[in-house]
Amino acid sequence: MPDLSVSYMGLKLRNPLIVAASSLTGTAAKLKRCEEAGAGAVVLKSLFEEQIEVQTAQLEKEGDYGHPEAADYLRQFGLRLNQDQYLKLVKDAKASLSIPVIASLNGVSPRGWTAYAAKLAAAGADAIELNIALLASNYEHNAADIEGTYLKIVQAIRAQVKLPVAVKLGPYFTSLPQTAVALRRAGAAALVLFNRFYQLDFDIEKLTLAPGYHLSSPDEIHQSLRWIALLSSEVGCDLSASTGVHDGAGVVKMLLAGAKTVQLCSTLFLKGMGRLQECLKDLEAWMQRHGFAAIEDFRGKMSQEASPDPQLYERLQYIKVYVGLE
Ligand SMILES: Cc1cc2nc3c(=O)[nH]c(=O)nc-3n(C[C@H](O)[C@H](O)[C@H](O)COP(=O)(O)O)c2cc1C
């Protein structure tokens, strides 16, 4: 049998499949199910800085406290409320799982909330995944301001913990290679490429906003695949693939591109946790067919750097000769 074990941010995983942050990883019982189904590691659902602020604002609205210190107290209270539940999730997960448990924090500012990273470390988390997503919708902010905020958040978290920190990003950067290297220098041990964001839609009968479909399709693999292939050999930190991986072939592709681990989410919602075993079996069968005994024997074999035609990885426009449709 091939050896599927990998090292990710210095953690030893029995295989490269990680159950991504979502409601699939939101309770200790669900996390146990992930482990039993064969996951190499789990990323807990995120604790959101934004969500904490909303809850606190709600508390403030409900009472007339009329004093800034009272509001301050409430803010602390709101933080503690969520934080305590989340710390319990980390502790419960660590008590019952033997695979690595990665806590996930979502932040939009480098403010005081970053101190909670230390508590996650004390609760036993093996690593932290930082989910940072700043929508560039403000006309006053230029790209350097926005990217600077990403770096400050990572530095603030790194100042709190020695644990490995992964940064989960969306795909919208003008120069992703520069941002990726800057994040690594700021202390990121890994980058997760890419997050898939909440989709906005309109209800044209009610004239209201509506949520778009929340799960990915296998067609969405290409953006992450391209960027992992482009970055994996030079970025200097581990890469974890996310978005659009729905089967064993998708897992193989991401590893060939150079990913250390592959995160699954939508396919597990659609097909159930049994999908993990199917992906692992397909990965093993593929490795056997190709004579690979271990993941490192083929990881990155199809990265841009390993390719005799590196320029093909940078092709953005459709040209007759490549598409063959015209
Ligand atoms: C219902 C749902 C909840 C999610 N919650 C989180 C979350 O709390 N934190 C996070 O970083 N990503 C979250 N995600 C994004 C997933 O972790 C993943 O990156 C995304 O779904 C793309 O991967 P996929 O194509 O395998 O679904 C969520 C996704 C879904 C569908």
The ligand as a Gaussian input file, in Angstrom:
#p B3LYP/6-31G(d) Opt

LIG

0 1
 C      -21.668000      26.067000       4.668000
 C      -20.233000      26.554000       4.575000
 C      -19.638000      27.128000       5.680000
 C      -18.315000      27.598000       5.606000
 N      -17.732000      28.151000       6.725000
 C      -16.443000      28.562000       6.659000
 C      -15.790000      29.077000       7.810000
 O      -16.356000      29.185000       8.908000
 N      -14.499000      29.479000       7.673000
 C      -13.801000      29.361000       6.500000
 O      -12.615000      29.708000       6.455000
 N      -14.395000      28.851000       5.395000
 C      -15.678000      28.451000       5.450000
 N      -16.271000      27.919000       4.339000
 C      -15.478000      27.770000       3.094000
 C      -14.911000      26.343000       2.993000
 O      -14.017000      26.062000       4.059000
 C      -14.164000      26.136000       1.659000
 O      -13.006000      26.952000       1.625000
 C      -15.026000      26.472000       0.442000
 O      -16.303000      25.874000       0.577000
 C      -14.383000      25.992000      -0.845000
 O      -14.102000      24.612000      -0.825000
 P      -15.065000      23.519000      -1.575000
 O      -15.052000      23.830000      -3.005000
 O      -14.446000      22.194000      -1.213000
 O      -16.417000      23.687000      -0.976000
 C      -17.593000      27.464000       4.397000
 C      -18.206000      26.856000       3.286000
 C      -19.509000      26.403000       3.362000
 C      -20.138000      25.763000       2.154000

